[in-house]
Amino acid sequence: MSFIVAVQAGVTAAAFDREPTAAELDVIEREMPAIQAEVELLDAQIAILDRPVSELDTRRIRRARNKLLTARCELANQGGTGEAA
């Protein structure tokens, strides 16, 4: 029996063997406050997965959600879509 195997390296190597462009790095830098706020919210949510939720946890999650909302609003008001060309 003969196996047919696709050679993925020849097809996909060119797309992934490069450094980010200056435009992509600018987009990442512009979105960094929103990314950090998302990480903070995830940290707060993960912290309560295996224990009862306290009032302090509730406030921490609420603060993280508000911070994320603020960061997303600022990003939207900058006029960029947040996508690299």
Secondary structure, 3 states (H helix, E strand, C coil): CCCCCCCHHHHHHHHHCCCCCHHHHHHHHHHHHHHHHHHHHHHHHHHCCCCCCCHHHHHHHHHHHHHHHHHHHHHHHCCCCCCCC
